[in-house]
């Protein structure tokens, strides 16, 4: 049985991973738009 602390840690890791992926995609989208505008 997982403790509440383990679940919280897992949740933080998941959020961190999702956030970094979203930021990476957003950055790529901005670069694509910037390149198209030039």
N, CA, C and O atoms as a GROMACS GRO file, in nm:
protein
  152
    1UNK      N    1   0.085  -0.120   0.000
    1UNK     CA    2   0.000   0.000   0.000
    1UNK      C    3   0.089   0.125   0.000
    1UNK      O    4   0.180   0.137   0.082
    2UNK      N    5   0.062   0.215  -0.091
    2UNK     CA    6   0.142   0.337  -0.100
    2UNK      C    7   0.095   0.438   0.004
    2UNK      O    8  -0.024   0.451   0.032
    3UNK      N    9   0.190   0.507   0.061
    3UNK     CA   10   0.156   0.610   0.158
    3UNK      C   11   0.119   0.738   0.085
    3UNK      O   12   0.144   0.752  -0.035
    4UNK      N   13   0.059   0.829   0.157
    4UNK     CA   14   0.019   0.956   0.099
    4UNK      C   15   0.140   1.031   0.045
    4UNK      O   16   0.133   1.098  -0.058
    5UNK      N   17   0.252   1.020   0.117
    5UNK     CA   18   0.374   1.089   0.074
    5UNK      C   19   0.422   1.035  -0.061
    5UNK      O   20   0.464   1.112  -0.147
    6UNK      N   21   0.415   0.903  -0.077
    6UNK     CA   22   0.457   0.841  -0.204
    6UNK      C   23   0.369   0.891  -0.318
    6UNK      O   24   0.418   0.923  -0.426
    7UNK      N   25   0.239   0.897  -0.292
    7UNK     CA   26   0.145   0.943  -0.395
    7UNK      C   27   0.172   1.087  -0.432
    7UNK      O   28   0.168   1.124  -0.549
    8UNK      N   29   0.198   1.169  -0.331
    8UNK     CA   30   0.226   1.311  -0.357
    8UNK      C   31   0.353   1.327  -0.440
    8UNK      O   32   0.359   1.409  -0.531
    9UNK      N   33   0.454   1.247  -0.407
    9UNK     CA   34   0.581   1.254  -0.480
    9UNK      C   35   0.560   1.213  -0.625
    9UNK      O   36   0.613   1.276  -0.717
   10UNK      N   37   0.481   1.108  -0.644
   10UNK     CA   38   0.451   1.060  -0.779
   10UNK      C   39   0.378   1.170  -0.857
   10UNK      O   40   0.407   1.193  -0.974
   11UNK      N   41   0.284   1.235  -0.790
   11UNK     CA   42   0.206   1.341  -0.854
   11UNK      C   43   0.296   1.456  -0.896
   11UNK      O   44   0.283   1.509  -1.006
   12UNK      N   45   0.388   1.495  -0.808
   12UNK     CA   46   0.481   1.604  -0.839
   12UNK      C   47   0.565   1.569  -0.961
   12UNK      O   48   0.586   1.653  -1.049
   13UNK      N   49   0.613   1.444  -0.967
   13UNK     CA   50   0.696   1.401  -1.080
   13UNK      C   51   0.615   1.406  -1.209
   13UNK      O   52   0.664   1.452  -1.312
   14UNK      N   53   0.491   1.360  -1.203
   14UNK     CA   54   0.405   1.359  -1.321
   14UNK      C   55   0.380   1.501  -1.369
   14UNK      O   56   0.392   1.530  -1.489
   15UNK      N   57   0.347   1.591  -1.277
   15UNK     CA   58   0.321   1.730  -1.312
   15UNK      C   59   0.446   1.794  -1.372
   15UNK      O   60   0.437   1.867  -1.471
   16UNK      N   61   0.562   1.767  -1.313
   16UNK     CA   62   0.687   1.824  -1.363
   16UNK      C   63   0.714   1.777  -1.505
   16UNK      O   64   0.756   1.855  -1.590
   17UNK      N   65   0.690   1.648  -1.530
   17UNK     CA   66   0.713   1.592  -1.664
   17UNK      C   67   0.619   1.654  -1.766
   17UNK      O   68   0.662   1.697  -1.872
   18UNK      N   69   0.491   1.659  -1.732
   18UNK     CA   70   0.391   1.716  -1.823
   18UNK      C   71   0.421   1.863  -1.850
   18UNK      O   72   0.412   1.909  -1.964
   19UNK      N   73   0.457   1.936  -1.745
   19UNK     CA   74   0.486   2.078  -1.760
   19UNK      C   75   0.604   2.101  -1.853
   19UNK      O   76   0.600   2.188  -1.940
   20UNK      N   77   0.711   2.024  -1.834
   20UNK     CA   78   0.830   2.041  -1.918
   20UNK      C   79   0.799   2.007  -2.063
   20UNK      O   80   0.850   2.072  -2.154
   21UNK      N   81   0.715   1.905  -2.085
   21UNK     CA   82   0.676   1.869  -2.222
   21UNK      C   83   0.595   1.981  -2.285
   21UNK      O   84   0.616   2.016  -2.402
   22UNK      N   85   0.503   2.039  -2.208
   22UNK     CA   86   0.420   2.149  -2.259
   22UNK      C   87   0.507   2.269  -2.293
   22UNK      O   88   0.487   2.332  -2.397
   23UNK      N   89   0.602   2.302  -2.206
   23UNK     CA   90   0.690   2.416  -2.231
   23UNK      C   91   0.774   2.393  -2.356
   23UNK      O   92   0.797   2.485  -2.434
   24UNK      N   93   0.820   2.269  -2.375
   24UNK     CA   94   0.902   2.236  -2.491
   24UNK      C   95   0.820   2.255  -2.618
   24UNK      O   96   0.868   2.312  -2.716
   25UNK      N   97   0.695   2.205  -2.617
   25UNK     CA   98   0.608   2.218  -2.734
   25UNK      C   99   0.578   2.364  -2.763
   25UNK      O  100   0.581   2.407  -2.878
   26UNK      N  101   0.550   2.440  -2.659
   26UNK     CA  102   0.520   2.582  -2.676
   26UNK      C  103   0.640   2.654  -2.737
   26UNK      O  104   0.624   2.739  -2.824
   27UNK      N  105   0.759   2.619  -2.691
   27UNK     CA  106   0.881   2.680  -2.743
   27UNK      C  107   0.897   2.646  -2.891
   27UNK      O  108   0.930   2.733  -2.972
   28UNK      N  109   0.873   2.519  -2.926
   28UNK     CA  110   0.885   2.477  -3.066
   28UNK      C  111   0.783   2.550  -3.153
   28UNK      O  112   0.814   2.590  -3.265
   29UNK      N  113   0.661   2.567  -3.101
   29UNK     CA  114   0.557   2.638  -3.175
   29UNK      C  115   0.598   2.782  -3.200
   29UNK      O  116   0.578   2.836  -3.309
   30UNK      N  117   0.656   2.846  -3.098
   30UNK     CA  118   0.700   2.986  -3.112
   30UNK      C  119   0.809   2.997  -3.216
   30UNK      O  120   0.809   3.089  -3.297
   31UNK      N  121   0.904   2.902  -3.215
   31UNK     CA  122   1.014   2.904  -3.311
   31UNK      C  123   0.959   2.886  -3.452
   31UNK      O  124   1.001   2.955  -3.545
   32UNK      N  125   0.864   2.795  -3.469
   32UNK     CA  126   0.804   2.773  -3.601
   32UNK      C  127   0.735   2.900  -3.650
   32UNK      O  128   0.752   2.940  -3.766
   33UNK      N  129   0.660   2.964  -3.564
   33UNK     CA  130   0.590   3.087  -3.602
   33UNK      C  131   0.689   3.196  -3.637
   33UNK      O  132   0.670   3.268  -3.736
   34UNK      N  133   0.794   3.210  -3.558
   34UNK     CA  134   0.895   3.313  -3.583
   34UNK      C  135   0.961   3.288  -3.718
   34UNK      O  136   0.986   3.383  -3.794
   35UNK      N  137   0.989   3.162  -3.749
   35UNK     CA  138   1.054   3.130  -3.876
   35UNK      C  139   0.961   3.158  -3.994
   35UNK      O  140   1.006   3.201  -4.100
   36UNK      N  141   0.832   3.134  -3.976
   36UNK     CA  142   0.736   3.158  -4.084
   36UNK      C  143   0.720   3.307  -4.110
   36UNK      O  144   0.701   3.350  -4.224
   37UNK      N  145   0.728   3.386  -4.004
   37UNK     CA  146   0.710   3.530  -4.019
   37UNK      C  147   0.829   3.593  -4.092
   37UNK      O  148   0.812   3.689  -4.166
   38UNK      N  149   0.947   3.538  -4.070
   38UNK     CA  150   1.067   3.596  -4.130
   38UNK      C  151   1.065   3.574  -4.281
   38UNK      O  152   1.158   3.615  -4.351
   0.00000   0.00000   0.00000
